[in-house]
Amino acid sequence: MKQVLQIVIILGLSLYMTYADVVPVVKSDTQRVWNIKEKQIPLPSCASKEIQNILAKLKQPNVEARRNFKPKSKEEWLEWIDYSREIGTEDAKEWAKKYHVSIKQERINGVNVYRLIPDSLSKENREKLFIYLHGGAYLFGGGMSALNEAILIAHRVQMPVLAIDYRMPPDAPYPAALNDVVAVYSTLIQFHPATTMAMGGSSSGGGLVLASIQKLKSLHVTLPAALFVGTPWSDLSKNGDSLYVNEGIDRKIVTYDGFLPEAVKLYANGHDIKESGLSPIYGDFSNFPPTMLVTGTRDLFLSMTVRVHRKLKEAGVEADLNVYEGLSHVEYFIVPDAPESLEVYKELKAFFEKHL
């Protein structure tokens, strides 16, 4: 009996010591921060060789430099936006040639749009339509400058794409972008059955997709048949585990601090950033269309994607969460010929074939 008691005591001490090693001692309600010792992050050995090779050539992201990288005036914002648009437009033209996609500019209900038709357009998709909302922190990507992912989707899903060039700050803050999406979709639904349409986008585009669906629901407009939501900026406040865990690891965004909070101020324009139109994670997800979500293990917005997935599941919505090893924010389309990118759009094609 004495020996049994000794074993129980030893096991109890062992469990306590293990638990004490991983759970911080909280001395007050405000002292809830873990100080993690500096550690080395190796290349993601289970990611594709293409992703590993790119990371091997890059310097470690500089968090402090990114925190200080933010325009300080409207003039600086406009200069940065114009430069980004110029570079992005040239990239989009090159991608359109590479992937054999034609681009035609139009206007729908007063909103500028781009219609993309791939040479690879399949017969069964001719009457279908994918509505694309671009990313760019609600500030960048105007005109043709953020069409790269739309071009990939048109080519790989073999479907017509309509990209909405929604208005953005500094001149057109919230809710201009949301209103433009509603205006275009409300017109499209008069000519296209909802069962033939899908909507999607990545980053802020993904966030805008979610906000638009919530807005369309409130207006009792028939919703599209399926959604593609890539690593959505679904919460404009700094909430989510991966915003801290993946800081300095995500090679694309690097840190939430810096220009993103400043972009939020411009876009929100004095509104509460937890309004569902701005941060749709706080809105209603009931009766959403089936949704495919994509993120990566190094994505700063991994938590936002996971949180949206849980909200959809809790609302009883079909939600397909795809997490790729070693990928940073939107890396699935900024490295377009990596196996991960090919797999994302292969999955998306199958998802649309199932639901449209």
Disulfide bonds with the S-S distance in Angstrom:
none
